[in-house]
Amino acid sequence: MFSLSKVVRPHIFTLTPYSSARDEYSGKEGTFLDANENPFGSVISGNYNRYPDPYQWAVKEKLGEIKSVRPTQIFLGNGSDEAIDLVIRACCEPQQDNILILPPTYGMYKVCADVQNIAVKQVTLTLDFQVDTKKVLETADAHTKIIWICSPNNPSGNIIERSSILHILDNFTTGLVVVDEAYIDFASEDSFTKLLDKYPNLVVMQTFSKAWGLAALRLGMAFASEEFIKILNKIKYPYNLNGVTQKLLYTALGKVEKKDKFVTQILKERGRLHKKLSDLSIVKHIFPSDSNQLLVKFIDANTVFQNLIEQKIITRLRSNVILCEDCIRISVGTKKENDLLLKALRKY
Ligand SMILES: Cc1ncc(COP(=O)(O)O)c(C=O)c1O
């Protein structure tokens, strides 16, 4: 049986968090003399003199409707990178606990663990970038606090089989299973957010940096049990999302259709790019993608990458990453950008 009190570090579980002025009085009306703000206004035009809502309830109400989750099941952070860092800090005791990752995958899980001096166990994905669930469950030990599953995966781009994730959720109950769905808007599979009430060991992460086109705002989401979200709220900086970002996000949440339109455009371009790339003799293989990236195996990726750089086309060389020998990860661009890439590759 899963028990959050056994997963969260004991001193965090019992921590008394900082109580901000906005924690102690959350009403909107009144004469505010509680937060040592400037009562006259801001030195630039616009009203930035008051601290923002520390829990971002207005945006969480709206986001909860879009994602069919309760606002209390949502954590918002300065990119999903903040959520990744906080989940590790909440659960893992340095030099004692470990996390388990499935390379090749997103680099920040390991970096955040390394910063905290937390060991990282690794179970390499299969040749088709799927999860060897048996090996994962055998590798996890009594000190494994988090298993990270990136689906759709970065850099391979593919979705992880739903049955594999469910198998891990059902059988790893001494820690959390984080499903990082940064690219879920580009996939045809359902999000795991629908299973939050069934699995108290599940944390789902998503981001506004990809399909929503808001990477510069730094906005990430974590969805989990209300109990675990309370833990994240205890250890985050009190005002981790600034007021300007909250306002912009509120507006963005009214534009789901525009996001969907972007997704349609990107998927169309992904199909076209895939087809055109496969016609090139220097391309050995293109891995199937459920995201906005294509992992492409070239005859000599290093030289191709350098040549593209010389033509001012910047891609991501992954040839030193496990299972990605001679691979370049290409983000799907606009039609014009993709045509420039194809032209440069043909010239090469
Ligand atoms: C799988 C995955 N998770 C998380 C992130 C980080 O997202 P954010 O911009 O919200 O920090 C990325 C960024 O590329 C990613 O690929």
The ligand as a MOL file (V3000), in Angstrom:
LIG
                    3D

  0  0  0     0  0            999 V3000
M  V30 BEGIN CTAB
M  V30 COUNTS 16 16 0 0 0
M  V30 BEGIN ATOM
M  V30 1 C 10.7280 15.9380 -21.4710 0
M  V30 2 C 10.8770 17.3290 -21.0190 0
M  V30 3 N 10.4360 17.6680 -19.8140 0
M  V30 4 C 10.5480 18.9150 -19.3670 0
M  V30 5 C 11.1330 19.8980 -20.1320 0
M  V30 6 C 11.3000 21.2750 -19.5590 0
M  V30 7 O 10.2060 22.0280 -19.7770 0
M  V30 8 P 10.0830 23.4980 -19.1700 0
M  V30 9 O 10.3820 24.4230 -20.2800 0
M  V30 10 O 8.6570 23.5660 -18.7040 0
M  V30 11 O 11.0470 23.6090 -18.0210 0
M  V30 12 C 11.6180 19.5890 -21.3950 0
M  V30 13 C 12.2630 20.6210 -22.2200 0
M  V30 14 O 12.7410 20.4550 -23.2850 0
M  V30 15 C 11.4800 18.2680 -21.8580 0
M  V30 16 O 11.9480 17.9000 -23.0530 0
M  V30 END ATOM
M  V30 BEGIN BOND
M  V30 1 1 1 2
M  V30 2 1 2 3
M  V30 3 2 2 15
M  V30 4 2 3 4
M  V30 5 1 4 5
M  V30 6 1 5 6
M  V30 7 2 5 12
M  V30 8 1 6 7
M  V30 9 1 7 8
M  V30 10 2 8 9
M  V30 11 1 8 10
M  V30 12 1 8 11
M  V30 13 1 12 13
M  V30 14 1 12 15
M  V30 15 2 13 14
M  V30 16 1 15 16
M  V30 END BOND
M  V30 END CTAB
M  END
